[in-house]
């Protein structure tokens, strides 16, 4: 038959369909030849041949139709994974149809050529399916990381925890960024990126705040330790500077961060310590100015020794004079008005002090009078202690008089 013989390896899809249509027409014609016709036997032989050829070519025609449908469906990509899977199934069915064409049968050469073409197309679609599956896997990983980040956010209570939150969000964005832009999942990745970005930015801000909080809190504590060391060494200007810096660092701890609540009570503590160091400087400066008077008063008959504390001058009375000092402190000395205290240099001769006239003249009373006048003049309290460290009394600057503890045991 001329139509069948024209199916060369270079035959087009139209050639195959045309040959198939001609075979069908011949089959219809042969089926119309009646049994009584002298041509019926030959017609039946031709009919069997044409039917076999038609069945064979039908596989090619079916494969071409499936391939055409798959090719049309592949246009305007990307497509959802389900669409690619349907297209792959069409190519697979077409391949199966072509594989049923026997070697040497009509259209077999066309079938062999189409078979390789369709297998290539199927491989390409399989690659697209794998691409979409990989993209969907990345989307799933990103969603999982985002869920973990949200869980960690709810429980974060330390700088380390917020660092984990930030890192987890970065994992989510890394997965989204790995989604191939030529896949259907890419659009979803962009939507998730926009959805997650505000939460990730907030986590980054909180991470930075926590880092600032932790560092400021650490530096404040370190400077407080340095301030205490300087206090112990009597280096009051350096101690004051460190307390001031420590307080400034506490002020840099952002509200709402992990160390904020811990920093609040320290602000009050450090402020009190700063006041004490400032008072210590006042005392140290006063002692430096009043040292000649203190040396003269204490060295006379080796009555006492003195040291500068943070808030007062501490005078330690020799054991031989403790009872006399304790008794003399209880004598109601005339009150000194601090505002009217003499601005004279504390190093001036003791005989010029206005309290000497009120003293009893003995060494204990003279020492108390001298140091009371000194305390009023330099505006620093003066504390008297026994040699064992028992407080005997204190000259109160604001009150202008001595006060004594409720009970004193010198035993």
C-alpha positions as CSV (number, residue, x, y, z in Angstrom):
1,X,0.0,0.0,0.0
2,X,1.4,3.4,-1.0
3,X,0.5,5.2,2.2
4,X,2.3,2.6,4.4
5,X,5.3,2.4,2.1
6,X,5.7,6.2,2.5
7,X,6.4,6.0,6.2
8,X,10.1,6.6,6.1
9,X,12.3,7.3,9.1
10,X,11.9,11.0,8.2
11,X,8.1,10.8,8.1
12,X,6.3,13.5,10.0
13,X,3.5,13.2,12.5
14,X,1.1,14.2,9.8
15,X,2.4,11.5,7.5
16,X,1.7,8.9,10.1
17,X,-1.8,10.2,10.8
18,X,-2.5,10.3,7.0
19,X,-1.4,6.7,6.6
20,X,-3.5,5.6,9.5
21,X,-6.5,7.4,8.1
22,X,-6.0,5.7,4.7
23,X,-5.8,2.3,6.4
24,X,-9.0,2.9,8.2
25,X,-10.7,3.9,5.0
26,X,-9.5,0.8,3.3
27,X,-10.6,-1.3,6.2
28,X,-14.1,0.2,6.0
29,X,-14.2,-0.4,2.2
30,X,-13.1,-4.0,2.5
31,X,-15.6,-4.7,5.2
32,X,-18.4,-3.7,2.8
33,X,-17.6,-6.5,0.3
34,X,-20.3,-9.1,0.7
35,X,-19.8,-12.8,1.1
36,X,-21.2,-13.7,-2.3
37,X,-18.7,-11.4,-4.0
38,X,-16.0,-13.2,-5.9
39,X,-13.6,-10.7,-4.3
40,X,-14.6,-11.5,-0.8
41,X,-11.8,-14.0,-0.1
42,X,-9.1,-11.6,-1.3
43,X,-10.7,-8.8,0.5
44,X,-10.6,-10.7,3.8
45,X,-7.0,-11.4,3.3
46,X,-6.3,-7.7,2.7
47,X,-8.6,-6.8,5.6
48,X,-6.5,-8.9,8.0
49,X,-3.3,-7.3,6.8
50,X,-4.6,-3.8,7.0
51,X,-6.1,-4.4,10.4
52,X,-2.7,-5.6,11.7
53,X,-1.0,-2.6,10.1
54,X,-3.6,-0.3,11.6
55,X,-3.1,-1.7,15.0
56,X,0.6,-1.2,14.8
57,X,0.4,2.3,13.5
58,X,-2.3,3.1,16.1
59,X,0.5,2.7,18.7
60,X,2.4,5.4,16.9
61,X,-0.6,7.7,16.5
62,X,-1.5,7.2,20.2
63,X,2.0,8.0,21.2
64,X,2.1,11.1,19.1
65,X,-1.2,12.3,20.6
66,X,0.1,11.8,24.1
67,X,3.4,13.4,23.2
68,X,1.6,16.4,21.7
69,X,-0.6,16.8,24.8
70,X,2.5,16.6,27.1
71,X,4.4,19.1,25.0
72,X,1.4,21.6,25.1
73,X,1.1,21.1,28.9
74,X,4.8,21.8,29.4
75,X,4.5,25.3,28.0
76,X,4.5,28.4,30.1
77,X,6.5,26.8,33.0
78,X,7.0,26.6,35.9
79,X,4.2,24.3,36.9
80,X,3.1,22.7,40.2
81,X,4.7,19.4,41.0
82,X,1.4,17.5,40.2
83,X,1.3,19.0,36.7
84,X,4.8,17.9,36.0
85,X,4.0,14.4,37.3
86,X,1.0,14.3,34.9
87,X,3.1,15.3,32.0
88,X,5.7,12.7,32.9
89,X,3.0,10.1,32.9
90,X,1.9,11.1,29.4
91,X,5.4,10.8,28.1
92,X,5.8,7.5,29.8
93,X,2.6,6.2,28.3
94,X,3.7,7.4,24.8
95,X,7.0,5.5,25.3
96,X,5.2,2.4,26.2
97,X,3.0,2.7,23.1
98,X,6.0,3.1,20.8
99,X,7.8,0.2,22.4
100,X,4.9,-2.0,21.3
101,X,5.7,-1.4,17.6
102,X,7.5,-4.5,16.3
103,X,10.8,-4.1,14.5
104,X,10.2,-4.1,10.7
105,X,6.5,-3.3,11.0
106,X,5.0,-0.3,9.2
107,X,6.0,2.8,11.0
108,X,8.6,1.0,13.1
109,X,11.3,3.3,11.8
110,X,9.3,6.4,12.8
111,X,8.5,4.7,16.2
112,X,12.3,4.1,16.9
113,X,13.0,7.8,16.1
114,X,10.1,9.0,18.2
115,X,11.0,6.6,21.0
116,X,14.4,8.2,21.5
117,X,12.9,11.7,21.3
118,X,10.2,10.9,23.9
119,X,12.7,9.3,26.2
120,X,14.7,12.4,26.1
121,X,11.6,14.5,26.8
122,X,10.6,12.2,29.7
123,X,14.1,12.5,31.2
124,X,13.8,16.3,31.0
125,X,10.5,16.2,32.7
126,X,11.8,13.9,35.3
127,X,14.6,16.4,36.0
128,X,12.0,19.1,36.4
129,X,10.1,16.9,38.9
130,X,13.3,16.4,40.8
131,X,13.9,20.1,40.8
132,X,10.4,20.8,42.1
133,X,10.8,18.1,44.7
134,X,14.1,19.6,45.9
135,X,12.5,23.0,46.0
136,X,9.6,21.7,48.0
137,X,12.0,20.0,50.4
138,X,13.8,23.3,50.9
139,X,10.5,25.0,51.6
140,X,9.7,22.3,54.2
141,X,13.1,22.7,55.8
142,X,12.6,26.5,55.9
143,X,9.2,26.1,57.5
144,X,10.6,23.7,60.1
145,X,13.4,26.1,60.9
146,X,11.0,29.0,61.2
147,X,8.8,27.0,63.6
148,X,11.8,26.2,65.7
149,X,12.9,29.9,65.7
150,X,9.4,30.9,66.9
151,X,9.6,28.3,69.7
152,X,13.0,29.5,70.7
153,X,11.8,33.1,70.7
154,X,9.1,32.3,73.1
155,X,11.6,30.8,75.6
156,X,14.6,33.1,75.0
157,X,15.8,34.6,78.3
158,X,19.6,35.0,77.7
159,X,22.0,36.4,75.1
160,X,22.9,32.9,74.1
161,X,19.3,32.0,73.6
162,X,18.7,35.0,71.4
163,X,21.8,34.1,69.4
164,X,20.3,30.7,68.7
165,X,17.0,32.4,67.6
166,X,18.9,34.5,65.2
167,X,21.0,31.6,63.8
168,X,17.8,29.5,63.4
169,X,16.2,32.3,61.3
170,X,19.3,32.4,59.2
171,X,18.9,28.7,58.5
172,X,15.4,29.3,57.3
173,X,16.5,32.1,55.0
174,X,19.4,29.9,53.7
175,X,16.9,27.2,52.8
176,X,14.6,29.7,51.1
177,X,17.5,31.2,49.2
178,X,18.4,27.7,47.9
179,X,15.0,27.3,46.1
180,X,15.6,27.3,42.3
181,X,14.1,30.4,40.8
182,X,12.7,28.4,37.8
183,X,10.5,26.3,40.1
184,X,6.9,26.8,41.1
185,X,8.1,26.7,44.8
186,X,10.1,29.9,44.2
187,X,7.0,32.1,44.5
188,X,6.2,30.4,47.8
189,X,9.8,30.9,49.0
190,X,9.5,34.7,48.3
191,X,6.2,34.9,50.2
192,X,7.7,33.1,53.2
193,X,10.8,35.3,53.0
194,X,8.5,38.4,53.3
195,X,6.5,36.7,56.1
196,X,9.6,35.7,58.1
197,X,11.7,38.8,57.6
198,X,10.1,41.1,60.3
199,X,10.5,38.3,62.9
200,X,14.1,37.7,61.9
201,X,14.8,41.4,62.0
202,X,13.3,41.6,65.5
203,X,15.5,38.7,66.6
204,X,18.6,40.3,65.1
205,X,17.8,43.6,67.0
206,X,17.1,41.7,70.2
207,X,20.3,39.7,69.7
208,X,22.3,43.0,69.4
209,X,20.5,44.5,72.4
210,X,21.3,41.4,74.5
211,X,24.9,41.6,73.4
212,X,25.0,45.3,74.4
213,X,23.2,44.5,77.6
214,X,25.6,41.7,78.6
215,X,28.7,43.7,77.7
216,X,27.5,46.8,79.5
217,X,26.6,44.7,82.6
218,X,29.9,42.9,82.5
219,X,31.9,46.1,82.2
220,X,29.9,47.7,85.0
221,X,30.7,44.9,87.3
222,X,34.4,45.0,86.3
223,X,34.6,48.7,86.9
224,X,32.8,48.2,90.3
225,X,35.5,45.7,91.3
226,X,38.2,48.1,90.2
227,X,36.5,50.9,92.2
228,X,36.5,48.7,95.3
229,X,40.2,47.9,94.8
230,X,41.0,51.7,94.6
231,X,38.9,52.3,97.7
232,X,41.0,49.7,99.6
233,X,44.1,51.5,98.4
234,X,42.7,54.8,99.4
235,X,42.9,56.1,95.8
236,X,39.6,57.9,96.1
237,X,39.7,59.9,92.8
238,X,40.3,56.7,90.8
239,X,37.5,55.0,92.8
240,X,35.1,57.8,92.1
241,X,35.9,57.6,88.4
242,X,35.3,53.9,88.2
243,X,32.0,54.2,90.1
244,X,30.9,56.9,87.7
245,X,31.8,54.7,84.7
246,X,30.1,51.7,86.3
247,X,26.9,53.7,86.8
248,X,27.1,55.0,83.2
249,X,27.4,51.4,81.9
250,X,24.4,50.3,83.8
251,X,22.4,53.1,82.2
252,X,23.4,51.5,78.8
253,X,21.6,48.2,79.6
254,X,18.5,48.3,77.3
255,X,15.1,48.0,79.0
256,X,13.5,44.6,78.4
257,X,16.8,42.7,78.0
258,X,18.0,39.9,80.2
259,X,20.3,42.0,82.4
260,X,18.0,45.0,82.7
261,X,16.3,43.7,85.9
262,X,19.6,42.7,87.4
263,X,21.0,46.1,86.6
264,X,18.3,48.1,88.5
265,X,19.3,47.3,92.1
266,X,23.0,47.8,91.2
267,X,22.3,51.4,90.1
268,X,21.2,52.2,93.7
269,X,24.1,50.2,95.2
270,X,26.7,51.8,92.9
271,X,25.3,55.3,93.6
272,X,25.7,54.7,97.3
273,X,29.2,53.5,96.8
274,X,30.0,56.5,94.7
275,X,28.7,58.8,97.5
276,X,30.9,56.8,99.9
277,X,34.0,57.3,97.7
278,X,33.2,60.9,97.3
279,X,33.0,61.2,101.1
280,X,36.2,59.2,101.3
281,X,37.9,61.8,99.1
282,X,36.5,64.6,101.3
283,X,37.9,62.8,104.4
284,X,41.2,62.1,102.8
285,X,41.5,65.7,101.7
286,X,40.5,66.9,105.1
287,X,43.0,64.6,106.8
288,X,45.8,65.8,104.5
289,X,44.9,69.4,105.5
290,X,44.4,68.6,109.2
291,X,47.4,66.2,109.6
292,X,49.6,68.7,111.5
293,X,46.8,69.2,114.1
294,X,46.1,65.4,114.3
295,X,49.7,64.6,114.6
296,X,50.2,67.2,117.3
297,X,47.1,66.1,119.3
298,X,47.8,62.4,119.1
299,X,51.5,62.4,119.6
300,X,51.3,64.4,122.7
301,X,51.8,61.9,125.5
302,X,51.1,59.2,122.8
303,X,47.4,59.5,123.3
304,X,46.2,58.0,120.0
305,X,46.7,57.1,116.4
306,X,44.4,58.0,113.5
307,X,43.4,56.7,110.1
308,X,41.1,58.1,107.3
309,X,38.0,55.9,106.7
310,X,35.6,56.5,103.9
311,X,33.2,58.6,106.0
312,X,35.1,59.7,109.1
313,X,38.5,60.2,110.8
314,X,39.0,57.2,113.1
315,X,41.0,57.9,116.2
316,X,42.3,54.9,118.1
317,X,43.0,55.8,121.8
318,X,45.9,54.3,123.7
319,X,44.7,51.8,126.3
320,X,45.9,54.0,129.2
321,X,43.5,56.8,128.2
322,X,40.5,54.8,127.1
323,X,38.5,55.1,130.3
324,X,39.3,58.8,130.6
325,X,38.3,59.4,127.0
326,X,35.0,57.4,127.4
327,X,34.2,59.3,130.5
328,X,35.1,62.7,129.1
329,X,33.0,62.1,126.0
330,X,29.9,61.9,128.3
331,X,30.6,65.4,129.6
332,X,28.1,67.8,127.8
333,X,30.5,69.9,125.9
334,X,29.3,73.2,124.5
335,X,27.6,72.7,121.1
336,X,29.6,74.1,118.2
337,X,27.5,75.8,115.5
338,X,28.9,74.4,112.3
339,X,28.0,77.6,110.4
340,X,29.9,79.7,112.9
341,X,32.9,77.4,113.0
342,X,36.2,79.2,112.5
343,X,37.5,79.0,108.9
344,X,41.0,79.0,110.2
345,X,43.6,76.6,109.1
346,X,43.4,73.4,111.1
347,X,47.1,73.5,111.3
348,X,47.0,76.7,113.4
349,X,48.1,76.5,117.0
350,X,45.7,74.6,119.2
351,X,45.6,77.4,121.7
352,X,43.5,79.5,119.2
353,X,40.8,76.8,119.1
354,X,37.5,78.2,120.7
355,X,36.8,75.0,122.6
356,X,39.9,74.9,124.7
357,X,38.4,77.3,127.2
358,X,35.6,74.8,127.9
359,X,38.0,71.9,128.5
360,X,38.9,70.5,131.9
361,X,42.6,70.9,131.1
362,X,43.5,67.2,131.3
363,X,44.8,65.4,128.3
364,X,41.6,63.5,127.5
365,X,39.4,66.6,127.6
366,X,42.0,68.6,125.7
367,X,42.1,65.9,122.9
368,X,38.3,65.9,122.7
369,X,38.2,69.7,122.5
370,X,40.9,69.9,119.9
371,X,39.4,67.3,117.7
372,X,35.9,68.6,118.1
373,X,37.0,72.0,116.8
374,X,38.9,70.3,114.0
375,X,35.9,68.2,113.0
376,X,33.7,71.3,113.0
377,X,36.3,73.2,110.9
378,X,36.9,70.6,108.3
379,X,33.3,69.3,108.2
380,X,34.2,65.6,108.8
381,X,33.0,63.4,111.6
382,X,35.6,62.1,114.1
383,X,35.1,58.6,115.7
384,X,36.9,57.5,118.8
385,X,37.8,53.8,119.2
386,X,39.4,51.8,121.9
387,X,42.6,49.9,121.1
388,X,40.4,46.8,120.6
389,X,38.1,48.5,118.1
390,X,35.2,49.4,120.5
391,X,33.4,52.7,119.5
392,X,33.7,55.1,122.3
393,X,31.9,58.1,120.7
394,X,31.6,60.2,117.6
395,X,31.8,63.9,117.0
396,X,28.8,64.7,114.8
397,X,29.5,67.6,112.5
398,X,25.9,68.5,111.8
399,X,25.0,68.5,115.5
400,X,28.2,70.1,116.7
401,X,28.6,67.7,119.6
402,X,29.7,64.3,120.7
403,X,27.4,61.3,120.7
404,X,28.0,58.0,122.4
405,X,26.8,54.5,121.8
406,X,24.2,53.1,124.1
407,X,26.5,50.6,125.7
408,X,30.3,50.5,126.0
409,X,32.3,47.6,127.3
410,X,36.0,48.2,127.6
411,X,36.7,44.9,129.3
